[in-house]
Amino acid sequence: MKEETITISTKRNRLIVRIILFVVFVLIAVISFTYGIVSCSNQLKRQKGLTKIEMGELTLVDKTVIVPFEDEISFYYYIDKDKKFTVDENYSRVTRAYNIIGGRLYEMLDTNYEYDDIVSLCYINNHPNQDIEIAKELYDILADAYNKTKQSEGHYNLFSGRLNLFWKQALKNQNANLDPLRQTNRKELLDNIINAIKINPDNYDLNLKIVDNKYYVNFFINQENNSLYYENKSLVSLDLNVLRDAYVLDNMANYLLEQKFSKGYLTSSSGCYLHLKDFWLSEEYVDVSMNVYTKTEINQKVARDKLASIRMYGPVRYFTYQDYYTSTSDGTKYQITDEDKVYRRHNFYDASSGYPINNIRYIRTFSNANETSLVSLGYHTLLVNTTSDPTKYIKDNDLEIFYITDNKNYDDMIDDYFKIYYHKLANLSIVEKYLSKTNEIID
């Protein structure tokens, strides 16, 4: 009988192959996933360099969520690693510091809301004739602004909050219908404000004192004087008005430097610039351009034109004032005509007259001295605008300054109509087509 070999087939070998293949595929998937995570992590990992630092959100008393100083103030900082911290850690540290001081300043200087954790300007305005304990930062700001109010003889006025609000309401959406030239009751209100805020300690005053290392303010208002009120509302209120952004940037800088953050700069939409201290690149200078809104022909559209530039060495700071509106859609400025005379409206005003300043079209005051505050530059800028002899004021105060005047007809500043003045700006370079209109202020 022939022998036959019978082979019995099982699925064991196939099962082993499948298990091996499964393990291989799992390993491939894990490796791919890990590689993807690492790649994404590397992509998300913050790179060193100059970076815009963002301000976080703040919930107001009425539950409105806002970003403090949004579209008003910007902060740029050079993020790098050091012996203690990585790039990401340093970014988190400087962001946290910026948010701490930004939120604190916003609440302290808020004229609209009272807060539970800190006394604001609004709280002080709402509680006159009381001793109120305040933060040291606010005490220092109020003391400085109060002294400037007295020194300037009211051209700058810490107590002109109602005047500031008056022009903000008129300027909102270019609402010329709220202009005192258009409405009798608005003119009456403005006249009452101007009369009320004239410096007189019998009418209002600010009493500041330090007791046991605590800081107090008492905002005195003579509540029996009817001239200080209009429709039962006080015409005298605390507000930093034209120097507000300068106070904010100075205090932000002081705090950041205390926290050992010195490689960056702060700017405001109103024209303030403050370089903290240290440079992040080998070139220790700042190039600054002076620009103005102008046109060369009547029918030409308004354009932003470079007039000059300057290279300044060291930690530069400057304060800018410009009364020219950029377009008909600019809601912060407008022009109004009355009996063929044109008036320009904006929120940079002389508190002693109550009206926007239009003596100089554009002005920028500089300094690269560490001891010079941005507030001081803004204060000088204001007084140069209000004095009858700007050249004398500039010489007496030894200012580094650049400014432009024109024919005061507000005819869109055709370039034949204006003149450029400057003082103590050694590296100033004026664009060739404007050289014939320059006037150096000689000592």
Phi, psi and omega per residue, in radians:
M1 nan 2.265 -3.092
K2 -1.290 2.294 3.127
E3 -1.397 2.482 3.091
E4 -2.164 2.437 3.104
T5 -1.700 2.155 -3.115
I6 -1.899 2.101 3.138
T7 -1.758 2.178 3.131
I8 -1.726 2.073 -3.097
S9 -1.553 2.387 3.065
T10 -2.197 2.929 -3.139
K11 -1.622 0.165 -3.058
R12 -1.110 -0.798 -3.115
N13 -1.112 -0.730 3.108
R14 -1.083 -0.665 -3.130
L15 -1.106 -0.728 3.136
I16 -1.115 -0.726 3.130
V17 -1.087 -0.759 3.137
R18 -1.105 -0.717 3.124
I19 -1.087 -0.769 3.137
I20 -1.073 -0.782 3.133
L21 -1.100 -0.691 3.125
F22 -1.078 -0.812 3.137
V23 -1.061 -0.739 3.131
V24 -1.069 -0.813 -3.139
F25 -1.103 -0.681 3.108
V26 -1.099 -0.773 3.118
L27 -1.063 -0.742 3.120
I28 -1.079 -0.747 -3.133
A29 -1.125 -0.750 3.138
V30 -1.125 -0.780 3.130
I31 -1.093 -0.750 3.138
S32 -1.119 -0.753 -3.136
F33 -1.106 -0.794 3.128
T34 -1.069 -0.742 3.125
Y35 -1.089 -0.699 3.127
G36 -1.131 -0.751 3.126
I37 -1.093 -0.789 3.141
V38 -1.102 -0.721 3.140
S39 -1.106 -0.804 3.121
C40 -1.091 -0.712 -3.133
S41 -1.080 -0.723 3.125
N42 -1.154 -0.632 3.127
Q43 -1.197 -0.671 -3.124
L44 -1.376 -0.302 -3.114
K45 -1.102 2.241 -3.061
R46 -1.217 2.359 3.125
Q47 -1.604 2.623 3.114
K48 -1.230 2.677 -3.139
G49 2.501 3.089 3.123
L50 -1.256 2.146 -2.985
T51 -2.309 2.448 3.026
K52 -1.349 2.193 -3.138
I53 -1.618 2.225 -3.044
E54 -1.636 2.513 3.065
M55 -1.557 2.408 3.125
G56 -1.407 3.115 -3.091
E57 -1.463 2.713 3.098
L58 -2.336 2.308 3.110
T59 -1.644 2.104 -3.119
L60 -1.383 3.041 -3.100
V61 -1.056 -0.607 -3.124
D62 -1.507 0.254 3.112
K63 1.308 0.062 3.033
T64 -1.201 2.357 3.125
V65 -1.773 2.147 -3.112
I66 -2.296 2.907 2.973
V67 -1.856 1.996 -3.096
P68 -0.957 2.319 3.099
F69 1.035 0.454 3.132
E70 -1.080 2.372 -3.112
D71 1.092 0.153 3.127
E72 -1.970 -0.765 -3.067
I73 -2.279 2.423 3.105
S74 -2.242 2.605 -3.118
F75 -2.296 2.198 3.117
Y76 -2.090 2.336 -3.073
Y77 -2.435 2.526 3.122
Y78 -1.522 1.898 -3.105
I79 -1.584 2.262 3.123
D80 -2.600 2.900 3.055
K81 -1.549 2.789 3.056
D82 -2.470 -2.920 -3.071
K83 -1.145 -0.460 -3.062
K84 -1.756 -0.616 -2.947
F85 -2.286 2.630 3.059
T86 -1.392 3.063 3.085
V87 -1.045 -0.818 -3.135
D88 -1.080 -0.721 -3.127
E89 -1.159 -0.711 3.117
N90 -1.178 -0.620 3.067
Y91 -1.078 -0.763 3.132
S92 -1.124 -0.692 -3.111
R93 -1.141 -0.836 -3.098
V94 -1.235 -0.583 3.080
T95 -1.129 -0.748 3.125
R96 -1.089 -0.769 3.131
A97 -1.098 -0.747 3.139
Y98 -1.105 -0.708 3.135
N99 -1.217 -0.628 3.124
I100 -1.088 -0.909 -3.088
I101 -1.277 -0.598 3.124
G102 -1.125 -0.812 3.123
G103 -1.146 -0.679 -3.127
R104 -1.135 -0.818 3.138
L105 -1.143 -0.689 -3.132
Y106 -1.059 -0.789 -3.139
E107 -1.170 -0.769 -3.108
M108 -1.080 -0.699 -3.035
L109 -1.655 0.120 -3.130
D110 -1.255 2.162 3.107
T111 -1.695 0.070 -3.090
N112 -1.874 -0.497 -3.014
Y113 -2.300 2.636 2.954
E114 -1.736 2.606 -3.093
Y115 -2.179 2.737 -3.134
D116 -1.383 -0.554 -2.980
D117 -1.671 -0.214 -3.102
I118 -2.732 2.597 3.124
V119 -1.425 2.246 3.139
S120 -1.831 2.948 3.022
L121 -1.039 -0.619 3.101
C122 -1.037 -0.763 -3.135
Y123 -1.087 -0.774 -3.139
I124 -1.110 -0.733 3.109
N125 -1.086 -0.605 -3.096
N126 -1.459 -0.138 -3.111
H127 -2.304 1.155 3.130
P128 -1.222 2.808 3.051
N129 1.063 0.581 3.083
Q130 -2.334 2.543 2.998
D131 -1.362 2.078 -3.061
I132 -2.150 2.212 3.082
E133 -1.345 2.313 -3.097
I134 -2.292 2.931 3.106
A135 -1.226 2.659 -3.123
K136 -1.037 -0.702 -3.140
E137 -1.020 -0.780 -3.130
L138 -1.197 -0.658 3.091
Y139 -1.018 -0.833 -3.117
D140 -1.118 -0.695 3.122
I141 -1.125 -0.838 -3.119
L142 -1.119 -0.693 3.137
A143 -1.107 -0.746 -3.141
D144 -1.176 -0.813 -3.137
A145 -1.121 -0.611 3.106
Y146 -1.138 -0.769 3.112
N147 -1.114 -0.696 3.122
K148 -1.170 -0.593 3.078
T149 -1.062 -0.776 -3.140
K150 -1.252 -0.740 -3.105
Q151 -1.139 -0.614 -3.092
S152 -1.480 -0.015 -3.098
E153 1.002 0.627 3.022
G154 1.593 -0.060 3.059
H155 -1.085 -0.739 2.904
Y156 -1.795 2.327 -3.052
N157 -2.437 1.954 3.100
L158 -1.044 -0.427 -3.036
F159 -1.653 0.208 -3.036
S160 -1.703 0.583 3.139
G161 -1.028 -0.662 -3.135
R162 -1.196 -0.575 3.089
L163 -1.196 -0.708 3.078
N164 -1.047 -0.774 3.116
L165 -1.128 -0.654 3.127
F166 -0.974 -0.863 -3.093
W167 -1.315 -0.548 3.064
K168 -1.078 -0.720 3.124
Q169 -1.140 -0.713 3.128
A170 -1.200 -0.633 -3.068
L171 -1.408 -0.326 -3.111
K172 -1.074 2.093 -3.109
N173 0.994 0.533 3.138
Q174 0.931 0.811 -3.062
N175 -1.395 1.320 -3.120
A176 -1.115 -0.298 3.107
N177 -1.149 -0.326 3.092
L178 -1.654 0.183 3.123
D179 -1.330 2.494 3.140
P180 -1.074 -0.344 3.071
L181 -1.313 -0.308 -3.086
R182 -1.801 -0.498 -3.060
Q183 -2.197 2.181 -3.122
T184 -1.072 -0.731 -3.098
N185 -1.208 -0.508 3.067
R186 -1.221 -0.672 3.091
K187 -1.134 -0.691 3.105
E188 -1.111 -0.744 3.116
L189 -1.097 -0.810 -3.130
L190 -1.062 -0.770 3.123
D191 -1.063 -0.678 3.115
N192 -1.172 -0.687 3.108
I193 -1.105 -0.835 -3.117
I194 -1.018 -0.745 3.135
N195 -1.182 -0.675 -3.070
A196 -1.211 -0.650 -3.020
I197 -1.562 0.064 3.020
K198 -1.036 2.324 -3.019
I199 -1.068 2.074 3.123
N200 -2.763 1.860 -3.087
P201 -1.096 -0.249 3.066
D202 -1.344 -0.364 -3.131
N203 -1.665 -0.774 3.126
Y204 -2.739 2.727 3.120
D205 -2.882 2.953 3.103
L206 -2.203 2.105 -3.134
N207 -1.900 2.077 -3.114
L208 -2.032 2.416 3.131
K209 -2.668 2.734 3.100
I210 -2.092 2.170 3.140
V211 -2.295 2.113 3.118
D212 0.915 0.784 3.118
N213 1.105 0.374 3.034
K214 -2.008 2.589 -2.998
Y215 -1.940 2.290 -3.045
Y216 -2.273 2.616 3.044
V217 -2.331 2.520 3.022
N218 -2.308 1.958 -3.130
F219 -1.583 1.740 -3.090
F220 -1.444 2.245 2.994
I221 -2.306 2.267 3.092
N222 -1.328 1.664 -3.042
Q223 -1.258 -0.164 3.102
E224 -1.560 -0.128 -3.134
N225 -1.596 1.855 -3.074
N226 -1.151 -0.375 -3.124
S227 -1.238 -0.187 3.118
L228 -1.580 0.088 -3.099
Y229 -2.307 2.637 3.080
Y230 -2.466 2.100 -3.055
E231 0.915 0.781 3.081
N232 1.153 0.248 3.093
K233 -2.014 2.409 -3.109
S234 -1.139 2.404 3.098
L235 -1.633 -0.082 -3.118
V236 -2.013 2.102 3.109
S237 -2.644 2.639 -3.094
L238 -1.333 2.341 3.121
D239 -2.906 2.400 -3.090
L240 -1.424 -0.184 3.105
N241 0.616 -2.049 -2.922
V242 -1.153 -0.254 3.133
L243 -1.846 0.124 -3.060
R244 -0.991 -0.908 -3.084
D245 -1.108 -0.618 3.117
A246 -1.133 -0.737 3.081
Y247 -1.091 -0.719 -3.134
V248 -1.099 -0.863 -3.100
L249 -1.134 -0.721 3.102
D250 -1.037 -0.778 -3.115
N251 -1.248 -0.640 3.041
M252 -1.056 -0.798 -3.121
A253 -1.083 -0.775 3.137
N254 -1.025 -0.765 -3.123
Y255 -1.172 -0.794 -3.119
L256 -1.078 -0.697 3.121
L257 -1.189 -0.631 3.061
E258 -1.071 -0.563 3.129
Q259 -1.525 0.160 3.084
K260 1.236 0.502 3.036
F261 -1.845 1.917 -2.999
S262 -2.279 0.015 -3.080
K263 -1.860 1.256 3.141
G264 -3.009 -3.048 3.109
Y265 -2.624 2.723 -3.139
L266 -2.046 2.482 3.082
T267 -2.354 2.769 3.030
S268 -2.233 2.671 3.116
S269 -1.150 -0.321 3.141
S270 -1.424 -0.125 3.072
G271 1.942 0.306 3.098
C272 -1.654 2.538 3.076
Y273 -2.467 2.334 -3.133
L274 -2.457 2.009 3.070
H275 -1.533 2.216 -2.997
L276 -1.064 -1.114 -3.132
K277 -2.968 -1.035 -3.002
D278 -1.690 2.625 3.097
F279 -1.619 2.572 -3.108
W280 -1.699 -0.213 3.069
L281 -2.113 3.026 -3.071
S282 -1.208 -0.508 -3.140
E283 -1.361 2.010 -3.075
E284 -1.701 1.081 3.109
Y285 -2.607 2.896 3.093
V286 -2.228 2.233 3.046
D287 -1.609 2.179 -3.088
V288 -2.123 2.330 3.079
S289 -1.802 2.517 2.999
M290 -1.851 2.061 -3.087
N291 -2.142 2.641 3.127
V292 -2.492 2.645 3.095
Y293 -1.525 2.151 -3.016
T294 -2.708 3.076 2.964
K295 -2.690 2.743 -3.057
T296 -1.785 -0.203 3.111
E297 -2.353 2.631 -3.083
I298 -0.972 -0.748 -3.051
N299 -1.549 0.000 -3.132
Q300 -1.367 2.564 3.079
K301 -1.259 2.652 3.107
V302 -1.149 2.367 -3.138
A303 -2.286 2.632 3.077
R304 -1.434 2.043 -2.978
D305 -2.044 2.333 3.088
K306 -1.422 2.137 -3.134
L307 -1.721 -0.633 -3.053
A308 -2.852 2.984 3.058
S309 -2.574 2.810 -3.136
I310 -2.563 2.464 3.038
R311 -1.829 2.097 -3.121
M312 -2.067 2.398 -3.110
Y313 -1.745 2.519 -3.109
G314 1.657 -3.097 -3.109
P315 -1.305 1.619 -3.003
V316 -1.309 2.569 2.933
R317 -2.519 2.585 3.084
Y318 -2.677 2.747 3.134
F319 -2.185 2.244 -3.055
T320 -2.037 2.458 2.989
Y321 -2.257 2.312 3.108
Q322 -2.536 2.150 -3.047
D323 -1.754 0.169 -3.082
Y324 -1.625 2.206 -3.115
Y325 -1.377 2.495 -2.992
T326 -1.384 -0.506 3.138
S327 -2.918 3.022 3.127
T328 -1.223 -0.212 3.120
S329 -1.672 0.021 3.122
D330 -1.307 1.891 -3.061
G331 -1.385 0.030 -3.123
T332 -1.748 -0.100 -3.106
K333 -2.604 2.697 3.017
Y334 -2.775 2.941 3.056
Q335 -2.053 2.602 3.123
I336 -2.425 2.444 -3.091
T337 -1.939 2.356 3.102
D338 -2.439 2.024 -3.106
E339 0.929 0.851 3.090
D340 1.176 0.086 3.066
K341 -1.791 2.355 -3.073
V342 -1.737 2.383 3.089
Y343 -2.119 2.351 3.097
R344 -1.760 2.317 -3.100
R345 -2.020 2.338 3.078
H346 -2.811 3.122 -3.007
N347 -1.753 0.324 3.021
F348 -1.760 1.666 -2.946
Y349 -2.062 2.800 3.016
D350 -1.668 1.969 -3.061
A351 -1.150 -0.417 -3.128
S352 -1.276 -0.526 3.090
S353 -1.712 -0.453 -3.132
G354 1.519 -0.024 -3.052
Y355 -2.055 2.715 3.071
P356 -1.000 2.557 -3.106
I357 -1.519 2.283 3.128
N358 -2.322 0.448 -3.128
N359 -1.301 -0.652 -3.127
I360 -2.176 2.371 -3.082
R361 -1.288 -0.732 -3.072
Y362 -2.581 2.382 3.132
I363 -2.607 2.439 3.078
R364 -2.419 2.231 -3.137
T365 -1.930 2.268 -3.009
F366 -1.979 2.821 2.907
S367 -2.884 2.519 2.979
N368 -2.119 0.387 3.078
A369 -1.606 2.267 -3.098
N370 -1.026 -0.568 -3.059
E371 -1.404 -0.138 -3.127
T372 -1.542 2.157 -3.132
S373 -1.516 2.732 3.069
L374 -1.131 -0.610 3.095
V375 -1.065 -0.736 3.127
S376 -1.072 -0.727 3.111
L377 -1.115 -0.721 3.119
G378 -1.146 -0.673 3.123
Y379 -1.100 -0.792 3.099
H380 -1.119 -0.683 3.120
T381 -1.033 -0.768 3.118
L382 -1.078 -0.804 -3.071
L383 -1.261 -0.533 3.028
V384 -1.063 -0.665 3.132
N385 -1.195 -0.557 -3.008
T386 -1.678 -0.288 -3.102
T387 -1.333 2.666 3.133
S388 -1.366 -0.298 -3.142
D389 -2.312 1.438 -3.089
P390 -1.014 -0.682 -3.107
T391 -1.062 -0.754 3.125
K392 -1.124 -0.751 -3.141
Y393 -1.081 -0.727 -3.134
I394 -1.107 -0.776 3.120
K395 -1.146 -0.780 -3.109
D396 -1.072 -0.567 -3.092
N397 -1.823 0.067 3.019
D398 0.926 0.918 -3.042
L399 -1.560 2.474 2.914
E400 -1.519 1.944 -2.914
I401 -2.604 2.645 3.091
F402 -2.398 2.236 3.102
Y403 -2.625 2.847 -3.058
I404 -2.267 2.377 2.982
T405 -2.115 2.806 3.082
D406 -2.451 -2.823 -3.033
N407 -1.427 0.006 3.087
K408 1.157 0.249 3.085
N409 -1.578 -0.096 3.125
Y410 0.943 0.827 -3.095
D411 -1.777 0.699 3.117
D412 1.174 0.320 2.937
M413 0.951 0.984 3.000
I414 -1.050 2.437 -2.859
D415 -1.155 -0.234 3.090
D416 -1.346 -0.169 -2.961
Y417 -1.763 -0.037 -3.066
F418 -2.186 2.858 -3.138
K419 -2.234 2.593 3.141
I420 -1.864 2.295 3.085
Y421 -2.127 2.523 3.080
Y422 -2.658 2.778 -3.077
H423 -2.600 2.264 3.045
K424 1.022 0.638 3.083
L425 -2.002 1.554 -2.980
A426 -1.158 -0.595 -3.073
N427 -1.739 0.304 -3.092
L428 -1.184 2.309 3.077
S429 -2.147 2.020 -3.095
I430 -1.709 2.370 -3.131
V431 -1.005 2.411 -2.962
E432 -0.927 -0.732 -3.048
K433 -1.196 -0.192 3.137
Y434 -1.880 0.018 -3.056
L435 -1.035 -0.590 -3.082
S436 -1.227 -0.200 -3.067
K437 -1.869 0.184 -3.060
T438 -1.558 2.567 3.111
N439 -2.389 1.823 3.075
E440 -1.348 2.294 3.117
I441 -1.460 1.900 -3.060
I442 -1.543 2.419 3.100
D443 -1.132 nan nan
